[in-house]
Amino acid sequence: MHQFTIGVEEEYQIIDVESRDLVSHVSKIIEGGRATLHENLKHEMHESVIEMETGICQNIQEVKAELMDLRRRLIKVAHDNNLRVSGGGTHPFSRWQDNNITKDDRYDKLLIDLGDVARSNLIFGLHVHIGIPDREEGIRIQNVMRYFLPHVYALSVNSPFWIGRNTGFKSYRQEVFVKFPRTGIPSYFSSAAEFDAYISLMIKTGTIDNAKKIWWDLRVHPFYPTIEFRICDMPLKVEETVCLAAIMQCLVAKIYKLHQQNMSFRSYRRLLLNENKWRASKDGIHAHLIDFGKETSVPYSELLRELLDFIDDVVDELGCRKEVEYAWEIMRNGTGADRQLAVYEATGDLKAVVDYMISETESGLTED
């Protein structure tokens, strides 16, 4: 079986201890982590965001060990600087207008191109790279994988609040990001050549200066031999990140296996796929998603069971059954969004929600 390597990028919120608001202190975190984390930490556009990256991992156990080690070190650096870091797709009450933009040519260009659409994009995501055999196969996998994006996304929803408001969404992050161009579920491409022709046209016409300005929910990476999942909100617990990455790896492996057997999966139009994404964004695991084959709406739990049955024959080959089945823990305990909303319902206090988010992010990883 092809080695479906995994790489994970997590975007954390940098939070002030006193106010529980976001604070533009990424330089303190990067400076403080220089000795132990320098290659794993990256600036993002807002100075209140820190991205942490794993290396290329051979299996899900390696991913979990590295994520736990990196997160433990990141939490310590934050504490040493009287700061906290947290998961979550949005901060419950911080205003984007009060958050500084990182000084960088790339971000300056984005601000010129996108103005307040870029400035207001104060959101936090989880990106997972899965190794692919080649770009041609990557495009074939991308075409099929589009169907499963809402199913994976529903497990990750973790952004119910925006600028102090309960938005009525389980993932408001996606509703913020949709204002960017070239986002959402990608179109169907018949080949890598057709995909490359699209990229070339975008660059030739001055629409983009490089292929990384394609911000789809899923993309064959322009520079690495990977397919990159970009749809998920940043989770709270390490176990949630690991579960999502394991499911993504299994889906890529399963679709590849079908192709090797000259089999495939029915392709659906993006118009239809977007309906399921909207439902997942609104209600997460409590949504009824459309089963296009049966032409009916089905409770998410049924579709999750079908998805796990679909990948079952590759789970043990990849050695990730325990990690994949953590999805049922998410179904029992609720997604990050469900749990944030429960805290708010109990307390009526968004600062209490932030405290909860921090404690879940640190769960099992601090000394005290």
N, C-alpha and C positions, 0 to 999 in steps of 0.2 A: 504494500500500500504506500502511496506517496506520503512523504513526511509533511503533514499539514501543521507547520510551525505556527506559533502564536506570539503576537506582540500586543501589549496593551498600553493605551494612553488614557490617563485619568486627569480630569480638570477639577481642581479643588478650590473652594472658597477660602479666602484669607479673612479671618474674623477678629475684630477687636474684643478683648476680654471684657471690657467694661460695658460698652454700648451694644454688643452683639451684632453690630453693623459690619458690613464689608469695609475693609480698610486697604488703602493702596500701598501695601508694604511688600510687594513681591521681591524687591531688591534685598530686604532684610532676610527673607527666607533663602534666597539664592546664595547670598553672602554667608549666611549661617550654615548652609548645607554644603558649602564648597568642598570641605574635606571629605565628606562621606557620600554626597549625593550629586556632585557637580555634573556628571554626565546624564543624570536621570531627570533633572529639573529643567523646565523651559518657561520662558516668558510667554504670555498670551497678550492679546490686544489691551485688555484692561489690567491695571497694576494690582487689582484685587484678586486676580486669577493666577494659580500656579499649576502648570502641567507636569505630571510625573509619568515617566515612560519606563517600561521594563525593557530588557534586551530581547533578543529572539529566543523564545522558549520552545523546547522540543515537545513538551506535553503539558497538560493542565496542572499537574502537581508542581512542576517547575514554576508555572505562572503564579500559583497560589503562594508558594514559598517566597518568591521574589516580591510579589505585591505586599505580603505581610511584612517582610523585612524593610522594604522601601517606605511603606506607610508608617511603620514604627519609627523610623529615623526622621521622616518628615514631621510627624507629630512632636517628636522631641525638639527638633529645631524650632518649631512654632512656639512650643512652651517656653523654651529658653529665651525667646524674644517677646514674651508676654503676649503671644498671639495664639489663635486656634485655627485649625483647618477643618473643613467639613465637606462631605459629599452633598448631593442635592443638585437638581438641574437649574434651579433659580434660588436666590436668597429671598426669604419671605417678605422682607420689607425694605431692603436697600434700594435707593434711587440711582438709576444709571447716570443721571446728570451729576451726581456727587462723586463719581468714581473716575480717577485719572486714567488717561490713555498712555500706554507705554511709548516712550520715544524710540522710534525705529522707522527706517525708510519704508519698510513694507507696510506698516500700519498707517504711516502718513499718506501713502498712496491709496490705501483703502478708504481713509476718511475723505480724501478728495473725490474718489469714485462714488462713494456710497453715503457720505454725510451722516445724518442722524440715524440712518438705518444701521450703520456700523457702530456708532457711538452707543446706541441703545441695545446692542447685542450682548448684554451682560448675562450670559448663560453658560452652563457647565455641562459638558457631555462626556461620554465614554466612547472611545474609538478602539476598535479591535481589528488587528491585521491577521489574516490567516494566509499562510503560504500556499501558492498555487503552482501547478506544474509548468504552465506557460500562459501568455496573455490570451491566446486564442481560447484556451479552455477557461480562462478567467472570465471572458465575455460570456461564454455559454453558461457558466455558473451564475454570473450576475443576472442574466436574463431570467433564470429559474428562481433564483433566490429572492427576487423582488416580491414574489407571492408571500413569502414567509416573514418579510420585514415587520408587518403589523403584529404578527404573533409574538415575535421576539421583543419588539418595542413595548407591548402591553405589560410584560413582566418588569420592565425597567422604569415605568413612569414615576417621576419623583420631583415634580415641580408644580404643585397646586396653587402656590401663592406668587404674586407679582406686585411689587411696589405697595405692599401692605394690604392687598386685596385677595380674598378667596376667589379665584378666577372661575370656578365651576368646571375647571379642567383638571385631569390628573397629571397631564404634561402640558403646561403652558409654554415650556421652553420651545417646543416645536412651532407654536403660534408666533413666537418672537422671531425665530430664525427664518420662517417662511418669507419674511420681507426681503431677505437676501435674494439676489438672482441665482439661477442655476443650483437650486436646492430641491429637496423632495426625492421621491422615488424616480430612478432614472428611466429613460425610454428603453425600448427594446433595440438592440443592435445586432445585425445579422452576422457580423464578424469583427475581429480586431481592426481590420482595415477600415471598416465603416466608422468605428469609434475614433480611430486616429484621424480620419478625414474631418470628422466633426471638430476635434481638438484643433487641427491645423487651420480650419476655417475661422474658429474663434480667435486664434492668435494672429492670423493673417489680417483680419479685419480690425485688430486693435481692441477687441472685446475683452480679452484677457491677455496677460503677458506670459503666463505659464499654466500648465494643466492643473496645478493645485488650486486654482481659482474655480474649479468645479467642486461644489460643496454638496453633492448628492448624499442621500442617506446610505448609499452603498456605491463603491466605485472600485474598479480595477485600478490600483494605484499607478500614477503616471511614472514613478521612478523605481519602485520596489516590486519584486515578484510576489505581490500579495493582493488579496481583495480586502478592502477596508470597510467595515461596518461603522457607520457614523450616526445611526438613528437614535441610539439609546441615551436617555438621561443619565447623568452621573449618579451611580448608586450610593447608598450610605454604607452598607456593610461590605467587607472584603468578599464574603461568601456570595453575595449577590453578583458582584463583578465576575467572580470565578464561574458561577453558574451560567451567566450570559455568554461568556467567552467559550465555555465548553459546548453549549448548544450551537453556537455559531460554527465552531470547528466541526462538529458532527454533521451539521447541515451541508457544509462545503464538501466534506468527505463523502457523504451519501449521494449528493448530486453528481459528483465526479464518478463515483462507483456506478451509478445508473448509466452515465455516458459511456463508460468502459464496456458496459453490457449492451450498448446500442439502444438504450432506453432513455426516456426523458420524462418531463413533467409538462402538463398542459400549460401553455402561456396565456396569461390574461392581460387585458389592456390596462394601462396605467390609470385610466378613468375609474376602473373598478377597484384596483388596488388602493387608490386614494380614499375610497369610501371606508375601507377597513382601517386605514391609517387614522382617519378622522375619528372613528369610533374608539380606537385604542387610545388616542390622545385625550378624548373626552372622558372615558370611563375606565381605562386600563383593563385590569383582569375582570372587572364587573361588566364589561361590554358584551354585547352580542355581535359577533362578527359574521360577515356574509360567507356562507359556503357556496362558492360559485358553481360547483358541480351540481349540488342539490338545489340551487337557487332558493335558499332559505337562510334566515338568520339563526345562528347557533350560539349557545352560551360559550364564552371563552374557554371554560374548563374542558369542554368536549374537544375543542380544536387543539388545546394543549396536549390532551391525551393522544389525539391523532398524530400530532407533530412528534411526540416522544416515541410513539409506535413506528413512525416513518423512519426515524434515525436509529431505532433499536439495534439493528444488525451491525452498526459501526461503533456503537458506544463502547463495547468491551474491547474491540480492536484498538481503540484509542485510549482505553483505560480510564474512562471518565464517568462511569455510571453514577457514582455517589454525587459528583459535582452537578451532573445533569438533573438528577432527581431532586436536588435542592429547590427546583422550580415548585415542587409541591409544598415546601416550607413557605415560599413566597405566597402561594395560594392560601395557605392556612393563616399566616401572620399578616398578610396584606403587603402591598408594594410600599416603597418609601412614601409615596403620595398618600396612601391610605393611612399610614402610621402618623405622618405629619398632621393630617386632618383630624385624627383621633385626639392627638395632643391639644390641638387648637380647640376642639369641641369641649375638651375637659377643662381647659384653663382660660380660654378666650384671650390668650397672650401669645403674640408672635415671637417674643423673646424666649418663651418657654419652648416653642417649636425649634428655635435655633439651638437651644441647650440640648434638646433631644437629638437633633441632627449631629451635633458635635459628639455626643456620647455614643451614638450608633457608629459613627466614623471611627471612633477610638476603641470600640468594643473589642476586648481581649488583647489590646496592643499596648496598653500603658502599664507602667510599673506599679502606680498606686491604685 
